[in-house]
Amino acid sequence: MKDALLILASFLACSVEMVEALTIVLAVGVTRGWRSALMGVGAGLVVLAAVVAALGPSLVNFVPLSVLQVVVGALLLIFGMQWVRKAVQRAAGVRSKHNEDQIFEDEMSELRGGAVAAGAMDWTGFVVSFKGVFLEGLEVAFIVLTFGANSGKFGLTAAGAAAAFVLFSGIALVVHRPLSRVPENTIKFTVGLMLISFGTFWSGEGIGVDWKLSDGTILVAIAVYSLVAFGMVEVLKRRSVARRVSLDVANMEAAQ
């Protein structure tokens, strides 16, 4: 069960970052040319692979498991809470939802202009593409490394990330458009809850907590955190409605 959750968490987290990275790469390819865009992608992937290869074995071989569990658990809690906080705000309408179509258009507007001579290297397109792949990929690398190091199963987390990479790269090659139909905000909500739950489980193990349900504790944590998160969504929605009503009443009184 825990293995399946590891693969799912890695797949979903990579899916979110893949959507954002591909939006940038597609904008570069359409506006600046595919040569610089693809070279930037290749360079970004090479650097990411080097980071994972360098840090992965080090985490396992030189850091005690109990320390690793506490540190990684705490990081996952912080990381997950950031995702859940933003997802709750978007679900409640407090924060605007991620719009890949708008991001795509904004990227294209910024990249237009500055013609490059035929056969010359377009460094602007290369750098933008590289940064998009590398920075978004760092978040995936963090999840893959921490999950893999803590569970001792790098293969499972890497498989989930690789599956997302192949799937969304294939879709992007076919449609050549930002993947705006992917429910990114919902996926972020789900991944955030999973990160918090794994973080709680591993932190507890690291400090010696004896989870009576063993791996089943993760499912219980996901259920509990989900209830809390959805409760917060409802609270924020009601507060937002109350503010609008108060503003409407104040405007009516001022107009009289």
N, C-alpha and C positions, 0 to 999 in steps of 0.2 A: 504493500500500500504506500509506504513512504517513498519507495522507488518511483512509483507512478506520479506521486505529488512532486518529486524532485524534477522529473522530466517535464511535467506540465508547467511548473513555475518557471523553469528555464525557457521553455518554448514561448510562453506568454510574454515574459519580460523581453525576450529577444524580438518578438513580434512587434511590440510597441516601439522599440528603438529602430527596428528595420523600417517601419512606416515613416518615421521622422527622417532617417538617413536617406532613404530612397527618394523622398520628396525633394531633398536638397540636390541629390545627384541628378535626378531627372530634370530639375530646373537648370542645372549647369549644362547638361547635355543638349537640351533644347536651345538654349540661348548662346552658349559659348562653343559648342561642338563636343562630340562624344569622345574624341581622342583624349583631351585633357581631363574630362570627367572620369573616364575609365582608368586612366593612369593614376588619378587621385584616389580612386577606390582601391586599386591594387596596392598603392603605397600605404594607405591606411590599414588594410588588412594585414600586410606584412608586419607593420609596427605592432599591431594588436597581437598577432601571433607570437612575436618576440616577447611581449610583456607577459602573456599567459605562460609561455614556455619557461620564462625566467622565474616568475613568482610561484607558479603552481607547485613544483617540487619543493621549493624552499618552505612554503607554508606547512607542508606535511612533514618534512624531514627535520626541521629545526625548531618548530613551535610545539610545546606540549599540548595534547588534545584538550585538556580541561581549560587551559588558557585560551586556546583557539575557539572553543565553544563559547566562552564568555565574551570574548572580543567580537567574534563574528556575530553572535546573537545580538549584542548591543548595536552593532552597525546595521544589521538587518532591521532591528526595531526602528532606528532613526530613519533609515532609508525608506522603509515601508510606511511609516507614519507620514512622511512627506508626500508620498504618492496618495495615500488615503485621504489626507487633509485636502489636497487639491481636488481629488475625485468627489469628495463630499460637497465641497463648495460648488463644483460644476453641476452636480446632480441637483443641488438646491437652487441653482440659478444665481448664486452669489458671484461666481466667476464664470467668464465666458468659456464655452467649450472649445477644445482644440479643433481648428478647422484647417485640414490639410490643403484644401483647394485654395483658401486665402493665403496660406503660407507659401504655396507653390507660386501663386501670382506675385506675391511680395518678393520672393527670391528672384523671379524672372525680371521684375522691374529693376532690381538692384544690379543684376548682372548684364543687362542690355547696354550696348555701347562699348566703346573702347575696342575697335576692330583690331584684329591681329593679322599680321602679314601671312600670306599663304605659306604653309610649311613650318611656320614658327610655332614655338611652344607657348600655349596660353597659360601663363602662370597663375593668373587670377582664377580661372576655372579649375586648375589643378588644386590650388590651395583651398578653395571653398569646398570642393569635393572631398579632399583629404580630411579637412577639419570635420565635415559632416559625418563621415564614416568613423573617424578615430574617436571623436568625442562621444557620439552616440554609442559606439562600440565599447567604450570604457565602462559604461554602466552594465552592459551585458557581461563583459569580462569580470567585473566585480561580482556579479551574481553567480556566474559559472564557477569562479575560483572559490568563493566562500562556501557555496553549497557543496562543491566537490571536495574541498579540503575538510569540511566538517563531517561529511558522510563517508569520506574515503572513496567516493565513486565519481571521479572526474568524467568517466565515460558516459554516465547517464546524463549529467548536466550538459556536457558537450553535445550529446546526441540531440537533446531538446533544442539547444541553440542552433545547431546545424540544420535541423528540420525546418525551423522558422526561416533561417537564411535561404535555404533552397526554395521553400514555398513562395516567399514574398519576392525573391529575386526573379523567379519564374513568372509570377504575375506581372511584375513591373516590365519585364521584357516583352510580354504580350500586349499589355494595355498602354504602356508608355504614358501613364497618367499617375498623379498622386493617388494613393490608396485611400481615398476619402470615405469609402463605404465600409472600411474596417472599423468596427466599434471600438476605437482606441481608448476612449474614456472609460468604457465598461471594462476593457482589459486591464487598464491601469488600476481600477478599483479592485479587481480580482487579484492582480499581482500584489498590490499593496497589502491586502488582507493576508495573503499567503506568506509574504515576507515577515510581517509582524508575528504571525503564528509560528513560523519556523524559528524566528528570533527568540520568542518566548520559550519554546521547547529547548533549543540548544543552550540558551543562557541558563535555564534551570538545571539542565544536565551538568553544565560546567561548574556550578556552585554546589552540586550534590543533591539536587531535588530528585526524589524517587517518584517519577510519574507512574501512577498506578495503572493507567491505561496504555502505557508504553507509547508506540507510535500513534495510537488512537487519540492521544492527547492533542495532536496537531489538528485533527478534524474538529474536536471539541473547541479548540481555540479559534479556528476559522469561523465556526458557528457563532460563538460568543462575540467575537470582534465584528462580525457581520451585523448582528443585532444592534450593537452599539453604534456602528457607522450609519446604519439606516435610520436609527433613532435620531442621530445628529442631523441627518438630512431633513427629517420632518421638522425638527426644532428650528433649523435655519429657514426652512420654507415659511413656517408660521411667523417667524420674526420679520421676514422680508415682507410678507403680506401686511403685517401690523404696521410696519414703517410706511408702506404705500398708503394705507388707510389714513394714518396720522397726517401724512403730507397732503393728501387730498382734502382732509378736513381743515387743515391749516390754510390751504390755498383758498378754499371756499369762504372761510371766515375773513381772510384778508381781502377778498374780492367784494365782500358785503359793505 
